[in-house]
Amino acid sequence: IGSQVLAPIALDRESDVPLAEAKRRAAAEVERTYLLRLLENARGSISGAARQAGIDRTNFRRLLQRHGINPTRFKQ
């Protein structure tokens, strides 16, 4: 991702929740988008994507599980 700006978060649906919950949801959405882009750039390689993120593979896998992301769909 580098210096690219992430797409704006649609917050209109968040107006009926407390600020803390809206922030949690927005952060989760940004994190998920970031992980998807890393996997796309790394062509599904967990090692490559984790390296780009600056974290170890175990933690990267944990994040993928948290967001329900299957890295094999990015393999080419």
mmCIF file of the N, C-alpha and C atoms, coordinates in Angstrom:
data_MODEL
# 
_entry.id   MODEL 
# 
loop_
_atom_site.group_PDB 
_atom_site.id 
_atom_site.type_symbol 
_atom_site.label_atom_id 
_atom_site.label_alt_id 
_atom_site.label_comp_id 
_atom_site.label_asym_id 
_atom_site.label_entity_id 
_atom_site.label_seq_id 
_atom_site.pdbx_PDB_ins_code 
_atom_site.Cartn_x 
_atom_site.Cartn_y 
_atom_site.Cartn_z 
_atom_site.occupancy 
_atom_site.B_iso_or_equiv 
_atom_site.pdbx_formal_charge 
_atom_site.auth_seq_id 
_atom_site.auth_comp_id 
_atom_site.auth_asym_id 
_atom_site.auth_atom_id 
_atom_site.pdbx_PDB_model_num 
ATOM 1   N N  . ILE A 1 1  ? 0.840   -1.192  0.000  1.00 0.00 ? 1  ILE A N  1 
ATOM 2   C CA . ILE A 1 1  ? 0.000   0.000   0.000  1.00 0.00 ? 1  ILE A CA 1 
ATOM 3   C C  . ILE A 1 1  ? 0.870   1.234   0.000  1.00 0.00 ? 1  ILE A C  1 
ATOM 4   N N  . GLY A 1 2  ? 1.907   1.257   0.797  1.00 0.00 ? 2  GLY A N  1 
ATOM 5   C CA . GLY A 1 2  ? 2.837   2.374   0.791  1.00 0.00 ? 2  GLY A CA 1 
ATOM 6   C C  . GLY A 1 2  ? 2.162   3.691   1.088  1.00 0.00 ? 2  GLY A C  1 
ATOM 7   N N  . SER A 1 3  ? 2.317   4.640   0.174  1.00 0.00 ? 3  SER A N  1 
ATOM 8   C CA . SER A 1 3  ? 1.788   5.975   0.407  1.00 0.00 ? 3  SER A CA 1 
ATOM 9   C C  . SER A 1 3  ? 0.366   6.149   -0.117 1.00 0.00 ? 3  SER A C  1 
ATOM 10  N N  . GLN A 1 4  ? -0.229  5.068   -0.645 1.00 0.00 ? 4  GLN A N  1 
ATOM 11  C CA . GLN A 1 4  ? -1.596  5.165   -1.134 1.00 0.00 ? 4  GLN A CA 1 
ATOM 12  C C  . GLN A 1 4  ? -2.548  5.444   0.027  1.00 0.00 ? 4  GLN A C  1 
ATOM 13  N N  . VAL A 1 5  ? -3.579  6.184   -0.258 1.00 0.00 ? 5  VAL A N  1 
ATOM 14  C CA . VAL A 1 5  ? -4.595  6.481   0.742  1.00 0.00 ? 5  VAL A CA 1 
ATOM 15  C C  . VAL A 1 5  ? -5.667  5.410   0.660  1.00 0.00 ? 5  VAL A C  1 
ATOM 16  N N  . LEU A 1 6  ? -6.061  4.872   1.812  1.00 0.00 ? 6  LEU A N  1 
ATOM 17  C CA . LEU A 1 6  ? -7.121  3.881   1.838  1.00 0.00 ? 6  LEU A CA 1 
ATOM 18  C C  . LEU A 1 6  ? -8.447  4.548   1.510  1.00 0.00 ? 6  LEU A C  1 
ATOM 19  N N  . ALA A 1 7  ? -9.337  3.779   0.932  1.00 0.00 ? 7  ALA A N  1 
ATOM 20  C CA . ALA A 1 7  ? -10.658 4.307   0.578  1.00 0.00 ? 7  ALA A CA 1 
ATOM 21  C C  . ALA A 1 7  ? -11.377 4.789   1.828  1.00 0.00 ? 7  ALA A C  1 
ATOM 22  N N  . PRO A 1 8  ? -12.140 5.875   1.714  1.00 0.00 ? 8  PRO A N  1 
ATOM 23  C CA . PRO A 1 8  ? -12.873 6.372   2.873  1.00 0.00 ? 8  PRO A CA 1 
ATOM 24  C C  . PRO A 1 8  ? -13.860 5.335   3.391  1.00 0.00 ? 8  PRO A C  1 
ATOM 25  N N  . ILE A 1 9  ? -14.045 5.324   4.677  1.00 0.00 ? 9  ILE A N  1 
ATOM 26  C CA . ILE A 1 9  ? -14.966 4.395   5.327  1.00 0.00 ? 9  ILE A CA 1 
ATOM 27  C C  . ILE A 1 9  ? -16.371 4.984   5.267  1.00 0.00 ? 9  ILE A C  1 
ATOM 28  N N  . ALA A 1 10 ? -17.330 4.171   4.925  1.00 0.00 ? 10 ALA A N  1 
ATOM 29  C CA . ALA A 1 10 ? -18.723 4.633   4.903  1.00 0.00 ? 10 ALA A CA 1 
ATOM 30  C C  . ALA A 1 10 ? -19.244 4.658   6.337  1.00 0.00 ? 10 ALA A C  1 
ATOM 31  N N  . LEU A 1 11 ? -19.344 5.842   6.897  1.00 0.00 ? 11 LEU A N  1 
ATOM 32  C CA . LEU A 1 11 ? -19.759 5.966   8.293  1.00 0.00 ? 11 LEU A CA 1 
ATOM 33  C C  . LEU A 1 11 ? -21.237 6.284   8.456  1.00 0.00 ? 11 LEU A C  1 
ATOM 34  N N  . ASP A 1 12 ? -21.960 6.472   7.364  1.00 0.00 ? 12 ASP A N  1 
ATOM 35  C CA . ASP A 1 12 ? -23.367 6.819   7.492  1.00 0.00 ? 12 ASP A CA 1 
ATOM 36  C C  . ASP A 1 12 ? -24.156 5.752   8.238  1.00 0.00 ? 12 ASP A C  1 
ATOM 37  N N  . ARG A 1 13 ? -23.768 4.500   8.104  1.00 0.00 ? 13 ARG A N  1 
ATOM 38  C CA . ARG A 1 13 ? -24.466 3.425   8.807  1.00 0.00 ? 13 ARG A CA 1 
ATOM 39  C C  . ARG A 1 13 ? -24.047 3.330   10.273 1.00 0.00 ? 13 ARG A C  1 
ATOM 40  N N  . GLU A 1 14 ? -23.045 4.096   10.686 1.00 0.00 ? 14 GLU A N  1 
ATOM 41  C CA . GLU A 1 14 ? -22.526 4.045   12.042 1.00 0.00 ? 14 GLU A CA 1 
ATOM 42  C C  . GLU A 1 14 ? -23.179 5.058   12.978 1.00 0.00 ? 14 GLU A C  1 
ATOM 43  N N  . SER A 1 15 ? -24.081 5.889   12.490 1.00 0.00 ? 15 SER A N  1 
ATOM 44  C CA . SER A 1 15 ? -24.611 6.980   13.300 1.00 0.00 ? 15 SER A CA 1 
ATOM 45  C C  . SER A 1 15 ? -25.482 6.520   14.463 1.00 0.00 ? 15 SER A C  1 
ATOM 46  N N  . ASP A 1 16 ? -25.913 5.272   14.457 1.00 0.00 ? 16 ASP A N  1 
ATOM 47  C CA . ASP A 1 16 ? -26.770 4.788   15.531 1.00 0.00 ? 16 ASP A CA 1 
ATOM 48  C C  . ASP A 1 16 ? -26.013 3.998   16.600 1.00 0.00 ? 16 ASP A C  1 
ATOM 49  N N  . VAL A 1 17 ? -24.683 4.026   16.557 1.00 0.00 ? 17 VAL A N  1 
ATOM 50  C CA . VAL A 1 17 ? -23.875 3.319   17.557 1.00 0.00 ? 17 VAL A CA 1 
ATOM 51  C C  . VAL A 1 17 ? -22.993 4.323   18.292 1.00 0.00 ? 17 VAL A C  1 
ATOM 52  N N  . PRO A 1 18 ? -22.556 3.966   19.499 1.00 0.00 ? 18 PRO A N  1 
ATOM 53  C CA . PRO A 1 18 ? -21.646 4.860   20.226 1.00 0.00 ? 18 PRO A CA 1 
ATOM 54  C C  . PRO A 1 18 ? -20.331 5.055   19.474 1.00 0.00 ? 18 PRO A C  1 
ATOM 55  N N  . LEU A 1 19 ? -19.666 6.157   19.741 1.00 0.00 ? 19 LEU A N  1 
ATOM 56  C CA . LEU A 1 19 ? -18.424 6.501   19.064 1.00 0.00 ? 19 LEU A CA 1 
ATOM 57  C C  . LEU A 1 19 ? -17.385 5.383   19.160 1.00 0.00 ? 19 LEU A C  1 
ATOM 58  N N  . ALA A 1 20 ? -17.226 4.808   20.342 1.00 0.00 ? 20 ALA A N  1 
ATOM 59  C CA . ALA A 1 20 ? -16.216 3.754   20.522 1.00 0.00 ? 20 ALA A CA 1 
ATOM 60  C C  . ALA A 1 20 ? -16.480 2.568   19.597 1.00 0.00 ? 20 ALA A C  1 
ATOM 61  N N  . GLU A 1 21 ? -17.741 2.189   19.435 1.00 0.00 ? 21 GLU A N  1 
ATOM 62  C CA . GLU A 1 21 ? -18.081 1.070   18.557 1.00 0.00 ? 21 GLU A CA 1 
ATOM 63  C C  . GLU A 1 21 ? -17.873 1.445   17.095 1.00 0.00 ? 21 GLU A C  1 
ATOM 64  N N  . ALA A 1 22 ? -18.222 2.667   16.726 1.00 0.00 ? 22 ALA A N  1 
ATOM 65  C CA . ALA A 1 22 ? -18.005 3.124   15.355 1.00 0.00 ? 22 ALA A CA 1 
ATOM 66  C C  . ALA A 1 22 ? -16.515 3.113   15.030 1.00 0.00 ? 22 ALA A C  1 
ATOM 67  N N  . LYS A 1 23 ? -15.680 3.521   15.963 1.00 0.00 ? 23 LYS A N  1 
ATOM 68  C CA . LYS A 1 23 ? -14.227 3.520   15.758 1.00 0.00 ? 23 LYS A CA 1 
ATOM 69  C C  . LYS A 1 23 ? -13.702 2.097   15.626 1.00 0.00 ? 23 LYS A C  1 
ATOM 70  N N  . ARG A 1 24 ? -14.209 1.185   16.454 1.00 0.00 ? 24 ARG A N  1 
ATOM 71  C CA . ARG A 1 24 ? -13.777 -0.210  16.394 1.00 0.00 ? 24 ARG A CA 1 
ATOM 72  C C  . ARG A 1 24 ? -14.112 -0.815  15.033 1.00 0.00 ? 24 ARG A C  1 
ATOM 73  N N  . ARG A 1 25 ? -15.325 -0.552  14.561 1.00 0.00 ? 25 ARG A N  1 
ATOM 74  C CA . ARG A 1 25 ? -15.748 -1.084  13.264 1.00 0.00 ? 25 ARG A CA 1 
ATOM 75  C C  . ARG A 1 25 ? -14.928 -0.490  12.128 1.00 0.00 ? 25 ARG A C  1 
ATOM 76  N N  . ALA A 1 26 ? -14.676 0.807   12.187 1.00 0.00 ? 26 ALA A N  1 
ATOM 77  C CA . ALA A 1 26 ? -13.888 1.463   11.138 1.00 0.00 ? 26 ALA A CA 1 
ATOM 78  C C  . ALA A 1 26 ? -12.465 0.908   11.117 1.00 0.00 ? 26 ALA A C  1 
ATOM 79  N N  . ALA A 1 27 ? -11.873 0.723   12.282 1.00 0.00 ? 27 ALA A N  1 
ATOM 80  C CA . ALA A 1 27 ? -10.515 0.174   12.358 1.00 0.00 ? 27 ALA A CA 1 
ATOM 81  C C  . ALA A 1 27 ? -10.476 -1.240  11.795 1.00 0.00 ? 27 ALA A C  1 
ATOM 82  N N  . ALA A 1 28 ? -11.485 -2.048  12.106 1.00 0.00 ? 28 ALA A N  1 
ATOM 83  C CA . ALA A 1 28 ? -11.545 -3.420  11.586 1.00 0.00 ? 28 ALA A CA 1 
ATOM 84  C C  . ALA A 1 28 ? -11.682 -3.416  10.074 1.00 0.00 ? 28 ALA A C  1 
ATOM 85  N N  . GLU A 1 29 ? -12.461 -2.497  9.531  1.00 0.00 ? 29 GLU A N  1 
ATOM 86  C CA . GLU A 1 29 ? -12.636 -2.400  8.085  1.00 0.00 ? 29 GLU A CA 1 
ATOM 87  C C  . GLU A 1 29 ? -11.333 -1.989  7.400  1.00 0.00 ? 29 GLU A C  1 
ATOM 88  N N  . VAL A 1 30 ? -10.621 -1.039  7.982  1.00 0.00 ? 30 VAL A N  1 
ATOM 89  C CA . VAL A 1 30 ? -9.329  -0.608  7.434  1.00 0.00 ? 30 VAL A CA 1 
ATOM 90  C C  . VAL A 1 30 ? -8.334  -1.766  7.488  1.00 0.00 ? 30 VAL A C  1 
ATOM 91  N N  . GLU A 1 31 ? -8.289  -2.470  8.619  1.00 0.00 ? 31 GLU A N  1 
ATOM 92  C CA . GLU A 1 31 ? -7.365  -3.595  8.776  1.00 0.00 ? 31 GLU A CA 1 
ATOM 93  C C  . GLU A 1 31 ? -7.658  -4.679  7.738  1.00 0.00 ? 31 GLU A C  1 
ATOM 94  N N  . ARG A 1 32 ? -8.923  -5.011  7.538  1.00 0.00 ? 32 ARG A N  1 
ATOM 95  C CA . ARG A 1 32 ? -9.312  -6.040  6.583  1.00 0.00 ? 32 ARG A CA 1 
ATOM 96  C C  . ARG A 1 32 ? -8.907  -5.636  5.161  1.00 0.00 ? 32 ARG A C  1 
ATOM 97  N N  . THR A 1 33 ? -9.181  -4.405  4.797  1.00 0.00 ? 33 THR A N  1 
ATOM 98  C CA . THR A 1 33 ? -8.813  -3.908  3.471  1.00 0.00 ? 33 THR A CA 1 
ATOM 99  C C  . THR A 1 33 ? -7.304  -3.971  3.281  1.00 0.00 ? 33 THR A C  1 
ATOM 100 N N  . TYR A 1 34 ? -6.564  -3.597  4.297  1.00 0.00 ? 34 TYR A N  1 
ATOM 101 C CA . TYR A 1 34 ? -5.100  -3.629  4.259  1.00 0.00 ? 34 TYR A CA 1 
ATOM 102 C C  . TYR A 1 34 ? -4.597  -5.058  4.033  1.00 0.00 ? 34 TYR A C  1 
ATOM 103 N N  . LEU A 1 35 ? -5.146  -6.013  4.780  1.00 0.00 ? 35 LEU A N  1 
ATOM 104 C CA . LEU A 1 35 ? -4.734  -7.410  4.645  1.00 0.00 ? 35 LEU A CA 1 
ATOM 105 C C  . LEU A 1 35 ? -5.042  -7.945  3.249  1.00 0.00 ? 35 LEU A C  1 
ATOM 106 N N  . LEU A 1 36 ? -6.207  -7.617  2.738  1.00 0.00 ? 36 LEU A N  1 
ATOM 107 C CA . LEU A 1 36 ? -6.577  -8.055  1.387  1.00 0.00 ? 36 LEU A CA 1 
ATOM 108 C C  . LEU A 1 36 ? -5.613  -7.512  0.338  1.00 0.00 ? 36 LEU A C  1 
ATOM 109 N N  . ARG A 1 37 ? -5.249  -6.257  0.460  1.00 0.00 ? 37 ARG A N  1 
ATOM 110 C CA . ARG A 1 37 ? -4.310  -5.646  -0.497 1.00 0.00 ? 37 ARG A CA 1 
ATOM 111 C C  . ARG A 1 37 ? -2.925  -6.279  -0.390 1.00 0.00 ? 37 ARG A C  1 
ATOM 112 N N  . LEU A 1 38 ? -2.481  -6.552  0.825  1.00 0.00 ? 38 LEU A N  1 
ATOM 113 C CA . LEU A 1 38 ? -1.185  -7.210  0.993  1.00 0.00 ? 38 LEU A CA 1 
ATOM 114 C C  . LEU A 1 38 ? -1.178  -8.568  0.323  1.00 0.00 ? 38 LEU A C  1 
ATOM 115 N N  . LEU A 1 39 ? -2.234  -9.346  0.553  1.00 0.00 ? 39 LEU A N  1 
ATOM 116 C CA . LEU A 1 39 ? -2.314  -10.674 -0.051 1.00 0.00 ? 39 LEU A CA 1 
ATOM 117 C C  . LEU A 1 39 ? -2.369  -10.590 -1.572 1.00 0.00 ? 39 LEU A C  1 
ATOM 118 N N  . GLU A 1 40 ? -3.087  -9.627  -2.073 1.00 0.00 ? 40 GLU A N  1 
ATOM 119 C CA . GLU A 1 40 ? -3.160  -9.451  -3.520 1.00 0.00 ? 40 GLU A CA 1 
ATOM 120 C C  . GLU A 1 40 ? -1.777  -9.120  -4.075 1.00 0.00 ? 40 GLU A C  1 
ATOM 121 N N  . ASN A 1 41 ? -1.074  -8.197  -3.432 1.00 0.00 ? 41 ASN A N  1 
ATOM 122 C CA . ASN A 1 41 ? 0.268   -7.811  -3.876 1.00 0.00 ? 41 ASN A CA 1 
ATOM 123 C C  . ASN A 1 41 ? 1.245   -8.976  -3.793 1.00 0.00 ? 41 ASN A C  1 
ATOM 124 N N  . ALA A 1 42 ? 1.080   -9.825  -2.777 1.00 0.00 ? 42 ALA A N  1 
ATOM 125 C CA . ALA A 1 42 ? 1.987   -10.959 -2.560 1.00 0.00 ? 42 ALA A CA 1 
ATOM 126 C C  . ALA A 1 42 ? 1.497   -12.217 -3.274 1.00 0.00 ? 42 ALA A C  1 
ATOM 127 N N  . ARG A 1 43 ? 0.435   -12.093 -4.067 1.00 0.00 ? 43 ARG A N  1 
ATOM 128 C CA . ARG A 1 43 ? -0.137  -13.225 -4.813 1.00 0.00 ? 43 ARG A CA 1 
ATOM 129 C C  . ARG A 1 43 ? -0.444  -14.416 -3.907 1.00 0.00 ? 43 ARG A C  1 
ATOM 130 N N  . GLY A 1 44 ? -0.983  -14.109 -2.727 1.00 0.00 ? 44 GLY A N  1 
ATOM 131 C CA . GLY A 1 44 ? -1.411  -15.155 -1.814 1.00 0.00 ? 44 GLY A CA 1 
ATOM 132 C C  . GLY A 1 44 ? -0.326  -15.702 -0.916 1.00 0.00 ? 44 GLY A C  1 
ATOM 133 N N  . SER A 1 45 ? 0.878   -15.213 -1.024 1.00 0.00 ? 45 SER A N  1 
ATOM 134 C CA . SER A 1 45 ? 1.980   -15.680 -0.188 1.00 0.00 ? 45 SER A CA 1 
ATOM 135 C C  . SER A 1 45 ? 1.877   -15.054 1.209  1.00 0.00 ? 45 SER A C  1 
ATOM 136 N N  . ILE A 1 46 ? 1.627   -15.901 2.196  1.00 0.00 ? 46 ILE A N  1 
ATOM 137 C CA . ILE A 1 46 ? 1.533   -15.399 3.563  1.00 0.00 ? 46 ILE A CA 1 
ATOM 138 C C  . ILE A 1 46 ? 2.871   -14.819 4.004  1.00 0.00 ? 46 ILE A C  1 
ATOM 139 N N  . SER A 1 47 ? 3.947   -15.495 3.658  1.00 0.00 ? 47 SER A N  1 
ATOM 140 C CA . SER A 1 47 ? 5.278   -14.993 4.029  1.00 0.00 ? 47 SER A CA 1 
ATOM 141 C C  . SER A 1 47 ? 5.534   -13.617 3.421  1.00 0.00 ? 47 SER A C  1 
ATOM 142 N N  . GLY A 1 48 ? 5.223   -13.477 2.147  1.00 0.00 ? 48 GLY A N  1 
ATOM 143 C CA . GLY A 1 48 ? 5.435   -12.199 1.465  1.00 0.00 ? 48 GLY A CA 1 
ATOM 144 C C  . GLY A 1 48 ? 4.564   -11.093 2.028  1.00 0.00 ? 48 GLY A C  1 
ATOM 145 N N  . ALA A 1 49 ? 3.305   -11.404 2.274  1.00 0.00 ? 49 ALA A N  1 
ATOM 146 C CA . ALA A 1 49 ? 2.387   -10.405 2.813  1.00 0.00 ? 49 ALA A CA 1 
ATOM 147 C C  . ALA A 1 49 ? 2.787   -10.010 4.235  1.00 0.00 ? 49 ALA A C  1 
ATOM 148 N N  . ALA A 1 50 ? 3.183   -10.989 5.029  1.00 0.00 ? 50 ALA A N  1 
ATOM 149 C CA . ALA A 1 50 ? 3.614   -10.700 6.406  1.00 0.00 ? 50 ALA A CA 1 
ATOM 150 C C  . ALA A 1 50 ? 4.869   -9.828  6.398  1.00 0.00 ? 50 ALA A C  1 
ATOM 151 N N  . ARG A 1 51 ? 5.771   -10.121 5.488  1.00 0.00 ? 51 ARG A N  1 
ATOM 152 C CA . ARG A 1 51 ? 6.989   -9.320  5.367  1.00 0.00 ? 51 ARG A CA 1 
ATOM 153 C C  . ARG A 1 51 ? 6.647   -7.868  5.027  1.00 0.00 ? 51 ARG A C  1 
ATOM 154 N N  . GLN A 1 52 ? 5.708   -7.680  4.086  1.00 0.00 ? 52 GLN A N  1 
ATOM 155 C CA . GLN A 1 52 ? 5.280   -6.325  3.721  1.00 0.00 ? 52 GLN A CA 1 
ATOM 156 C C  . GLN A 1 52 ? 4.667   -5.599  4.917  1.00 0.00 ? 52 GLN A C  1 
ATOM 157 N N  . ALA A 1 53 ? 3.940   -6.342  5.750  1.00 0.00 ? 53 ALA A N  1 
ATOM 158 C CA . ALA A 1 53 ? 3.278   -5.750  6.915  1.00 0.00 ? 53 ALA A CA 1 
ATOM 159 C C  . ALA A 1 53 ? 4.247   -5.521  8.071  1.00 0.00 ? 53 ALA A C  1 
ATOM 160 N N  . GLY A 1 54 ? 5.408   -6.177  8.007  1.00 0.00 ? 54 GLY A N  1 
ATOM 161 C CA . GLY A 1 54 ? 6.384   -6.029  9.088  1.00 0.00 ? 54 GLY A CA 1 
ATOM 162 C C  . GLY A 1 54 ? 6.041   -6.836  10.323 1.00 0.00 ? 54 GLY A C  1 
ATOM 163 N N  . ILE A 1 55 ? 5.308   -7.957  10.126 1.00 0.00 ? 55 ILE A N  1 
ATOM 164 C CA . ILE A 1 55 ? 4.974   -8.831  11.250 1.00 0.00 ? 55 ILE A CA 1 
ATOM 165 C C  . ILE A 1 55 ? 5.317   -10.270 10.876 1.00 0.00 ? 55 ILE A C  1 
ATOM 166 N N  . ASP A 1 56 ? 5.352   -11.147 11.871 1.00 0.00 ? 56 ASP A N  1 
ATOM 167 C CA . ASP A 1 56 ? 5.678   -12.546 11.583 1.00 0.00 ? 56 ASP A CA 1 
ATOM 168 C C  . ASP A 1 56 ? 4.454   -13.264 11.010 1.00 0.00 ? 56 ASP A C  1 
ATOM 169 N N  . ARG A 1 57 ? 4.717   -14.399 10.369 1.00 0.00 ? 57 ARG A N  1 
ATOM 170 C CA . ARG A 1 57 ? 3.653   -15.157 9.695  1.00 0.00 ? 57 ARG A CA 1 
ATOM 171 C C  . ARG A 1 57 ? 2.558   -15.615 10.645 1.00 0.00 ? 57 ARG A C  1 
ATOM 172 N N  . THR A 1 58 ? 2.938   -16.005 11.850 1.00 0.00 ? 58 THR A N  1 
ATOM 173 C CA . THR A 1 58 ? 1.937   -16.479 12.823 1.00 0.00 ? 58 THR A CA 1 
ATOM 174 C C  . THR A 1 58 ? 0.925   -15.392 13.131 1.00 0.00 ? 58 THR A C  1 
ATOM 175 N N  . ASN A 1 59 ? 1.395   -14.200 13.408 1.00 0.00 ? 59 ASN A N  1 
ATOM 176 C CA . ASN A 1 59 ? 0.477   -13.096 13.694 1.00 0.00 ? 59 ASN A CA 1 
ATOM 177 C C  . ASN A 1 59 ? -0.320  -12.707 12.457 1.00 0.00 ? 59 ASN A C  1 
ATOM 178 N N  . PHE A 1 60 ? 0.295   -12.787 11.296 1.00 0.00 ? 60 PHE A N  1 
ATOM 179 C CA . PHE A 1 60 ? -0.425  -12.471 10.068 1.00 0.00 ? 60 PHE A CA 1 
ATOM 180 C C  . PHE A 1 60 ? -1.562  -13.463 9.862  1.00 0.00 ? 60 PHE A C  1 
ATOM 181 N N  . ARG A 1 61 ? -1.282  -14.752 10.067 1.00 0.00 ? 61 ARG A N  1 
ATOM 182 C CA . ARG A 1 61 ? -2.331  -15.780 9.948  1.00 0.00 ? 61 ARG A CA 1 
ATOM 183 C C  . ARG A 1 61 ? -3.462  -15.529 10.939 1.00 0.00 ? 61 ARG A C  1 
ATOM 184 N N  . ARG A 1 62 ? -3.101  -15.130 12.144 1.00 0.00 ? 62 ARG A N  1 
ATOM 185 C CA . ARG A 1 62 ? -4.107  -14.817 13.167 1.00 0.00 ? 62 ARG A CA 1 
ATOM 186 C C  . ARG A 1 62 ? -5.036  -13.699 12.695 1.00 0.00 ? 62 ARG A C  1 
ATOM 187 N N  . LEU A 1 63 ? -4.445  -12.677 12.092 1.00 0.00 ? 63 LEU A N  1 
ATOM 188 C CA . LEU A 1 63 ? -5.256  -11.569 11.576 1.00 0.00 ? 63 LEU A CA 1 
ATOM 189 C C  . LEU A 1 63 ? -6.179  -12.046 10.447 1.00 0.00 ? 63 LEU A C  1 
ATOM 190 N N  . LEU A 1 64 ? -5.662  -12.902 9.580  1.00 0.00 ? 64 LEU A N  1 
ATOM 191 C CA . LEU A 1 64 ? -6.493  -13.432 8.501  1.00 0.00 ? 64 LEU A CA 1 
ATOM 192 C C  . LEU A 1 64 ? -7.682  -14.202 9.062  1.00 0.00 ? 64 LEU A C  1 
ATOM 193 N N  . GLN A 1 65 ? -7.432  -15.028 10.075 1.00 0.00 ? 65 GLN A N  1 
ATOM 194 C CA . GLN A 1 65 ? -8.514  -15.788 10.700 1.00 0.00 ? 65 GLN A CA 1 
ATOM 195 C C  . GLN A 1 65 ? -9.539  -14.856 11.344 1.00 0.00 ? 65 GLN A C  1 
ATOM 196 N N  . ARG A 1 66 ? -9.058  -13.836 12.023 1.00 0.00 ? 66 ARG A N  1 
ATOM 197 C CA . ARG A 1 66 ? -9.953  -12.880 12.680 1.00 0.00 ? 66 ARG A CA 1 
ATOM 198 C C  . ARG A 1 66 ? -10.909 -12.239 11.677 1.00 0.00 ? 66 ARG A C  1 
ATOM 199 N N  . HIS A 1 67 ? -10.420 -12.006 10.464 1.00 0.00 ? 67 HIS A N  1 
ATOM 200 C CA . HIS A 1 67 ? -11.220 -11.338 9.446  1.00 0.00 ? 67 HIS A CA 1 
ATOM 201 C C  . HIS A 1 67 ? -11.870 -12.317 8.460  1.00 0.00 ? 67 HIS A C  1 
ATOM 202 N N  . GLY A 1 68 ? -11.679 -13.608 8.686  1.00 0.00 ? 68 GLY A N  1 
ATOM 203 C CA . GLY A 1 68 ? -12.288 -14.612 7.814  1.00 0.00 ? 68 GLY A CA 1 
ATOM 204 C C  . GLY A 1 68 ? -11.768 -14.576 6.392  1.00 0.00 ? 68 GLY A C  1 
ATOM 205 N N  . ILE A 1 69 ? -10.472 -14.310 6.246  1.00 0.00 ? 69 ILE A N  1 
ATOM 206 C CA . ILE A 1 69 ? -9.858  -14.204 4.916  1.00 0.00 ? 69 ILE A CA 1 
ATOM 207 C C  . ILE A 1 69 ? -9.122  -15.500 4.597  1.00 0.00 ? 69 ILE A C  1 
ATOM 208 N N  . ASN A 1 70 ? -9.412  -16.062 3.425  1.00 0.00 ? 70 ASN A N  1 
ATOM 209 C CA . ASN A 1 70 ? -8.748  -17.273 2.959  1.00 0.00 ? 70 ASN A CA 1 
ATOM 210 C C  . ASN A 1 70 ? -7.671  -16.873 1.944  1.00 0.00 ? 70 ASN A C  1 
ATOM 211 N N  . PRO A 1 71 ? -6.398  -17.030 2.305  1.00 0.00 ? 71 PRO A N  1 
ATOM 212 C CA . PRO A 1 71 ? -5.326  -16.575 1.411  1.00 0.00 ? 71 PRO A CA 1 
ATOM 213 C C  . PRO A 1 71 ? -5.213  -17.367 0.106  1.00 0.00 ? 71 PRO A C  1 
ATOM 214 N N  . THR A 1 72 ? -5.758  -18.574 0.066  1.00 0.00 ? 72 THR A N  1 
ATOM 215 C CA . THR A 1 72 ? -5.610  -19.386 -1.147 1.00 0.00 ? 72 THR A CA 1 
ATOM 216 C C  . THR A 1 72 ? -6.359  -18.776 -2.341 1.00 0.00 ? 72 THR A C  1 
ATOM 217 N N  . ARG A 1 73 ? -7.340  -17.941 -2.088 1.00 0.00 ? 73 ARG A N  1 
ATOM 218 C CA . ARG A 1 73 ? -8.058  -17.333 -3.212 1.00 0.00 ? 73 ARG A CA 1 
ATOM 219 C C  . ARG A 1 73 ? -7.215  -16.302 -3.963 1.00 0.00 ? 73 ARG A C  1 
ATOM 220 N N  . PHE A 1 74 ? -6.054  -15.959 -3.402 1.00 0.00 ? 74 PHE A N  1 
ATOM 221 C CA . PHE A 1 74 ? -5.160  -14.989 -4.045 1.00 0.00 ? 74 PHE A CA 1 
ATOM 222 C C  . PHE A 1 74 ? -4.005  -15.664 -4.778 1.00 0.00 ? 74 PHE A C  1 
ATOM 223 N N  . LYS A 1 75 ? -3.913  -16.995 -4.651 1.00 0.00 ? 75 LYS A N  1 
ATOM 224 C CA . LYS A 1 75 ? -2.823  -17.720 -5.309 1.00 0.00 ? 75 LYS A CA 1 
ATOM 225 C C  . LYS A 1 75 ? -3.019  -17.669 -6.816 1.00 0.00 ? 75 LYS A C  1 
ATOM 226 N N  . GLN A 1 76 ? -1.912  -17.522 -7.519 1.00 0.00 ? 76 GLN A N  1 
ATOM 227 C CA . GLN A 1 76 ? -1.985  -17.463 -8.985 1.00 0.00 ? 76 GLN A CA 1 
ATOM 228 C C  . GLN A 1 76 ? -1.176  -18.555 -9.600 1.00 0.00 ? 76 GLN A C  1 
# 
